[in-house]
Amino acid sequence: MLKNYFLMLIMLILSAVPAVSSAKNRPNILFCISDDQSYAHTSANGDPVVKTPAFDRIAREGLRFTHAFCDAPTCGPSRSAILTGQAIWRLEEAGNIHSTLPAKFPTYTEILQEAGYAVGFTGKGWSPGRLAPGGRTENPAGREYNLKTLNPPFRFITNRHYQANFADFLGELKPNQPFCFWLGTFEPHRPFENGSGIKTGKDPSEVIVPDILPDNDIVRNDILDYLVEIEHFDSMIASAIALLESKGILENTIVVATSDHGMPFPRAKASLYDDGSRVPLAIRWPAGIQDTGRVIDHPVNLSDLAPTFLDSVGLDVPPQMTAKSLFSFFERHKPGRPEAAFIAMERHDGCRAGGKGYPCRAIRTKEFLYIYNFEPSRWPSGSPDKRMCARSIPYGEIDQSPTKTYMMENRSLMEIGRLAEFAFGKRPQEELYAVNKDAHQMRNLAGRAGYIKKQAMLREKLFTHLRDTKDPRVVGGPVLWDYYPYYGKITTEGWKVDSRP
């Protein structure tokens, strides 16, 4: 009898203890995202030149993911996937850049706001595109804070004072109100100030030039200038963390540092290869992550962050979110999730006749990358004829740069011609790469003896996933990405998107 009494008393006491997900103890979220940064370019991930103490701290005091992939190597679609927790082929117009994100797709920010969170952003939130066609009046990243400016260290680095705008946001919080803030820098998006890397004392001889690019002074200095802008992003993370520390709220804040996709160089951004799709990712949350300092080598997608945030604060994940939460990694449980990440592309800047895109899908395991190109007759990097491109540049899916110009002007040289073909040329319908032996995916194994079974297995896994998640290119129904409106700036007279068939 006495034993039962004490059991009941213990149960009553436990029921009175607030859960971690109670309103008072819910964690804050600071999501820091750069614009066009590849996985390799942080100190923690092994780059010898760039200095990223903030990212390194988050990784050291949290988790560092070595196989994190964007859902699409293009700004708007990648950010749409992050916000909605869905693959881009499920998001209609949001699968294209310079489009819209229809309001019928719930975002983690909206769900958190409904649960009492203050939600805001500074810099680049969901972008580029238009809100109104999707039925939205506010950026899906939240309310914008953009009044504070600074004197940037170099030309083309924005004057947006990200940390000061974050401070303005924090100053408006109600007592004990949890928050979710999106700190999105415009860096390291092109253009860069030529020579900024040298001006900061960086040594071109120390640059690791990826195999996809020529190794010369032009490319090395271009990479240095890119690294300068990554360091600017990292400094903004550092100052935001310092602000949270000064307010005593850092320890129960989930801090995430990542990028929307890879670096703005040929055969990187706007491609499904690792240089375009593999991104840095580190998460810090001392109140919720066990055994900090771990390295997670399991393949994950950035869309997994949306259900992760909702899981972490104790909210239900809506069934529309097909991505998988990373919360099990926080508790060091077995993930119980697919051993692969999935990447996709539709229309980037529409640099082909009729504004067409380059539809492709990929599955990335720790050992292999398999790509299926639905329209291999199209130019993957955009048409060589600049009149076909909304941006009025040849191969317009690749940003203008000293590296691109050098490669285009020197294609007659044997070694440069080979790299230019990788960057600008057409591709077969199927591609297969053994990534541990071929880090930059330059040796296509599709159709080769010894890899037929692996190719077939990965093709089946990819298409099973596409069927399960209702990709119109696989399950049927309207396939409209080539025909959705393009809301970007059009510089070519007469350029237009083909009308819907």
ZAMARGU-4260 file (C-alpha; in steps of 0.2 Angstrom, whole numbers, plus 5000, padded with zeros to 4 digits):
<rodrens>
0) 5000/5000/5000 | 5014/5012/5005 | 5024/5007/4990 | 5009/5011/4978 | 5007/5028/4987
5) 5025/5033/4984 | 5023/5028/4965 | 5008/5039/4963 | 5017/5053/4972 | 5032/5051/4960
10) 5021/5051/4945 | 5012/5067/4951 | 5029/5076/4954 | 5035/5071/4936 | 5019/5076/4928
15) 5022/5093/4936 | 5039/5096/4929 | 5039/5106/4913 | 5044/5096/4897 | 5058/5102/4887
20) 5046/5108/4873 | 5036/5118/4885 | 5034/5136/4880 | 5046/5143/4893 | 5060/5131/4889
25) 5058/5130/4870 | 5074/5133/4861 | 5077/5148/4850 | 5084/5145/4832 | 5097/5155/4824
30) 5099/5149/4806 | 5114/5156/4797 | 5115/5153/4778 | 5128/5160/4765 | 5125/5162/4747
35) 5135/5150/4736 | 5148/5141/4747 | 5154/5124/4744 | 5157/5111/4757 | 5176/5112/4756
40) 5178/5130/4761 | 5178/5131/4779 | 5193/5128/4791 | 5185/5113/4799 | 5182/5105/4783
45) 5200/5106/4778 | 5203/5122/4768 | 5220/5129/4772 | 5217/5147/4767 | 5200/5152/4773
50) 5198/5156/4791 | 5181/5152/4798 | 5182/5152/4817 | 5163/5154/4820 | 5159/5139/4809
55) 5173/5129/4817 | 5166/5133/4835 | 5148/5128/4830 | 5156/5111/4824 | 5167/5109/4839
60) 5153/5112/4851 | 5140/5104/4842 | 5139/5092/4826 | 5148/5094/4809 | 5140/5085/4795
65) 5152/5080/4781 | 5139/5074/4769 | 5126/5088/4768 | 5118/5092/4752 | 5106/5106/4746
70) 5090/5100/4738 | 5094/5110/4722 | 5110/5120/4717 | 5101/5136/4714 | 5096/5149/4727
75) 5077/5150/4726 | 5073/5132/4725 | 5085/5127/4738 | 5078/5140/4750 | 5060/5134/4746
80) 5065/5116/4751 | 5073/5122/4767 | 5058/5132/4772 | 5045/5118/4767 | 5054/5102/4771
85) 5050/5096/4754 | 5059/5091/4738 | 5058/5104/4724 | 5048/5093/4713 | 5034/5094/4725
90) 5033/5113/4726 | 5026/5118/4709 | 5033/5135/4703 | 5045/5135/4718 | 5056/5122/4709
95) 5062/5136/4698 | 5073/5151/4703 | 5065/5169/4700 | 5048/5161/4703 | 5037/5161/4718
100) 5033/5150/4733 | 5014/5146/4734 | 5006/5149/4751 | 4998/5132/4751 | 5015/5124/4755
105) 5017/5126/4774 | 5034/5132/4781 | 5043/5129/4797 | 5043/5148/4800 | 5024/5149/4799
110) 5021/5134/4810 | 5033/5142/4823 | 5025/5159/4822 | 5008/5151/4825 | 5016/5142/4841
115) 5021/5159/4848 | 5038/5161/4841 | 5045/5178/4835 | 5051/5175/4817 | 5062/5187/4807
120) 5076/5188/4795 | 5090/5199/4788 | 5099/5199/4772 | 5094/5186/4759 | 5079/5176/4765
125) 5068/5167/4753 | 5075/5174/4736 | 5075/5178/4722 | 5057/5179/4716 | 5040/5187/4719
130) 5029/5184/4734 | 5012/5190/4727 | 5010/5177/4713 | 5011/5164/4727 | 4998/5172/4738
135) 5011/5179/4750 | 5013/5196/4757 | 5028/5193/4768 | 5044/5184/4765 | 5043/5166/4770
140) 5059/5168/4781 | 5049/5180/4792 | 5048/5199/4795 | 5063/5208/4787 | 5075/5218/4798
145) 5087/5229/4786 | 5089/5246/4794 | 5106/5245/4800 | 5121/5246/4788 | 5140/5246/4789
150) 5155/5251/4778 | 5159/5235/4769 | 5178/5230/4768 | 5177/5227/4750 | 5167/5232/4734
155) 5152/5220/4731 | 5151/5215/4749 | 5134/5222/4755 | 5133/5236/4767 | 5120/5226/4777
160) 5124/5225/4795 | 5117/5208/4798 | 5122/5207/4817 | 5115/5224/4821 | 5098/5220/4812
165) 5098/5204/4822 | 5100/5214/4838 | 5085/5225/4832 | 5075/5209/4831 | 5080/5203/4848
170) 5075/5220/4855 | 5057/5218/4850 | 5055/5201/4859 | 5042/5199/4872 | 5048/5193/4889
175) 5052/5174/4888 | 5047/5174/4870 | 5056/5161/4859 | 5063/5166/4842 | 5067/5159/4825
180) 5079/5171/4815 | 5086/5168/4798 | 5103/5177/4796 | 5106/5176/4777 | 5121/5184/4769
185) 5122/5189/4751 | 5140/5183/4752 | 5149/5175/4743 | 5138/5177/4729 | 5147/5185/4714
190) 5153/5198/4709 | 5169/5199/4720 | 5182/5214/4721 | 5196/5208/4710 | 5212/5206/4721
195) 5203/5207/4738 | 5211/5190/4743 | 5229/5197/4740 | 5224/5213/4749 | 5220/5203/4765
200) 5237/5194/4764 | 5231/5178/4757 | 5244/5168/4747 | 5238/5161/4730 | 5251/5147/4731
205) 5241/5139/4746 | 5225/5138/4737 | 5218/5121/4733 | 5212/5122/4715 | 5198/5108/4712
210) 5202/5097/4698 | 5187/5104/4688 | 5196/5121/4686 | 5213/5126/4677 | 5227/5129/4690
215) 5234/5146/4686 | 5235/5163/4694 | 5219/5169/4687 | 5209/5155/4695 | 5219/5155/4711
220) 5216/5173/4714 | 5197/5171/4709 | 5196/5158/4723 | 5205/5169/4735 | 5192/5183/4732
225) 5178/5171/4735 | 5186/5165/4751 | 5187/5183/4757 | 5168/5184/4756 | 5166/5168/4765
230) 5176/5175/4780 | 5164/5190/4780 | 5149/5178/4782 | 5158/5169/4796 | 5162/5185/4805
235) 5143/5189/4805 | 5140/5172/4813 | 5153/5176/4826 | 5146/5193/4831 | 5128/5185/4831
240) 5134/5172/4843 | 5143/5185/4854 | 5127/5194/4855 | 5117/5179/4861 | 5131/5176/4874
245) 5130/5193/4880 | 5111/5191/4883 | 5113/5174/4892 | 5103/5165/4879 | 5116/5156/4868
250) 5115/5139/4877 | 5097/5136/4873 | 5098/5142/4855 | 5100/5130/4840 | 5113/5138/4829
255) 5115/5132/4812 | 5128/5137/4799 | 5126/5131/4781 | 5125/5138/4763 | 5111/5136/4750
260) 5122/5128/4737 | 5140/5127/4730 | 5152/5140/4724 | 5149/5151/4709 | 5162/5143/4697
265) 5160/5132/4682 | 5154/5114/4685 | 5149/5119/4703 | 5134/5131/4706 | 5119/5125/4696
270) 5125/5107/4694 | 5122/5091/4704 | 5140/5087/4706 | 5147/5089/4723 | 5155/5106/4720
275) 5138/5113/4717 | 5128/5103/4729 | 5138/5097/4744 | 5138/5111/4757 | 5145/5115/4774
280) 5133/5111/4789 | 5136/5113/4807 | 5123/5113/4822 | 5126/5119/4839 | 5113/5116/4854
285) 5121/5112/4871 | 5104/5110/4879 | 5099/5097/4866 | 5114/5089/4858 | 5123/5074/4867
290) 5141/5071/4865 | 5146/5087/4856 | 5160/5088/4844 | 5154/5073/4834 | 5156/5071/4815
295) 5141/5065/4806 | 5145/5056/4789 | 5127/5051/4785 | 5120/5059/4769 | 5107/5072/4773
300) 5098/5086/4764 | 5095/5104/4769 | 5077/5101/4768 | 5079/5090/4784 | 5081/5105/4794
305) 5063/5110/4794 | 5056/5094/4802 | 5072/5095/4814 | 5067/5112/4820 | 5049/5107/4823
310) 5055/5091/4832 | 5067/5101/4843 | 5053/5112/4849 | 5040/5099/4852 | 5029/5103/4838
315) 5021/5090/4826 | 5028/5089/4808 | 5015/5091/4795 | 5013/5076/4783 | 5017/5087/4768
320) 5035/5088/4775 | 5043/5073/4767 | 5061/5077/4773 | 5068/5067/4788 | 5072/5075/4804
325) 5090/5076/4810 | 5084/5075/4829 | 5090/5057/4831 | 5108/5063/4828 | 5106/5075/4842
330) 5103/5060/4854 | 5115/5049/4846 | 5102/5036/4840 | 5103/5026/4825 | 5095/5037/4811
335) 5083/5025/4804 | 5083/5035/4788 | 5088/5032/4769 | 5107/5030/4767 | 5106/5044/4753
340) 5103/5062/4749 | 5092/5067/4734 | 5096/5082/4723 | 5086/5090/4709 | 5087/5104/4696
345) 5073/5112/4685 | 5075/5129/4678 | 5089/5140/4684 | 5090/5156/4673 | 5082/5148/4658
350) 5096/5151/4647 | 5090/5140/4633 | 5077/5143/4619 | 5060/5146/4625 | 5066/5148/4643
355) 5068/5130/4646 | 5077/5122/4661 | 5089/5107/4663 | 5078/5094/4672 | 5089/5081/4681
360) 5088/5071/4698 | 5102/5063/4708 | 5105/5051/4722 | 5120/5053/4733 | 5127/5040/4744
365) 5143/5040/4754 | 5151/5030/4740 | 5142/5035/4723 | 5133/5049/4714 | 5120/5044/4701
370) 5112/5057/4690 | 5098/5055/4678 | 5096/5069/4665 | 5079/5070/4658 | 5083/5081/4643
375) 5101/5077/4638 | 5099/5086/4621 | 5099/5103/4630 | 5114/5113/4636 | 5116/5109/4654
380) 5125/5126/4658 | 5114/5136/4646 | 5116/5139/4627 | 5132/5145/4620 | 5121/5158/4610
385) 5118/5172/4623 | 5102/5177/4614 | 5094/5162/4621 | 5098/5167/4639 | 5088/5180/4650
390) 5104/5186/4656 | 5111/5189/4639 | 5127/5179/4642 | 5134/5163/4634 | 5132/5147/4645
395) 5122/5158/4656 | 5118/5146/4670 | 5136/5149/4675 | 5140/5166/4683 | 5152/5178/4674
400) 5169/5177/4682 | 5188/5178/4678 | 5188/5159/4679 | 5174/5157/4666 | 5181/5170/4654
405) 5198/5161/4655 | 5191/5144/4651 | 5180/5150/4637 | 5194/5160/4629 | 5207/5146/4630
410) 5196/5131/4625 | 5209/5128/4610 | 5222/5122/4623 | 5221/5104/4626 | 5219/5103/4644
415) 5208/5118/4646 | 5197/5111/4632 | 5194/5096/4642 | 5189/5106/4657 | 5178/5117/4647
420) 5169/5102/4640 | 5166/5096/4657 | 5159/5114/4662 | 5150/5119/4646 | 5147/5103/4636
425) 5132/5092/4635 | 5130/5077/4646 | 5123/5059/4644 | 5106/5054/4651 | 5114/5044/4665
430) 5130/5048/4675 | 5138/5037/4689 | 5153/5042/4699 | 5163/5033/4713 | 5165/5049/4723
435) 5179/5042/4735 | 5190/5039/4720 | 5184/5054/4710 | 5181/5068/4722 | 5175/5080/4708
440) 5166/5068/4697 | 5176/5068/4681 | 5175/5050/4676 | 5158/5044/4671 | 5156/5025/4675
445) 5139/5023/4668 | 5138/5009/4656 | 5155/5003/4661 | 5159/4985/4665 | 5159/4981/4683
450) 5147/4995/4687 | 5131/4990/4678 | 5123/4982/4693 | 5127/4997/4704 | 5120/5009/4691
455) 5104/4999/4690 | 5102/4998/4709 | 5105/5017/4711 | 5093/5021/4697 | 5080/5010/4705
460) 5082/5018/4722 | 5081/5036/4714 | 5066/5032/4704 | 5057/5023/4719 | 5060/5039/4729
465) 5054/5050/4715 | 5038/5039/4714 | 5035/5039/4733 | 5037/5058/4734 | 5026/5060/4718
470) 5038/5068/4706 | 5027/5073/4691 | 5042/5068/4679 | 5040/5050/4685 | 5022/5048/4691
475) 5014/5058/4677 | 5003/5073/4677 | 5007/5091/4672 | 5026/5095/4670 | 5026/5114/4670
480) 5043/5120/4675 | 5048/5125/4658 | 5032/5136/4656 | 5030/5144/4673 | 5033/5163/4673
485) 5050/5170/4675 | 5051/5185/4686 | 5070/5189/4685 | 5077/5203/4675 | 5077/5200/4656
490) 5091/5208/4647 | 5089/5199/4630 | 5076/5208/4619 | 5063/5196/4613 | 5068/5182/4626
495) 5052/5174/4633 | 5046/5158/4641 | 5037/5147/4629 | 5018/5146/4632 | 5011/5131/4641
500) 5007/5117/4628
</rodrens>
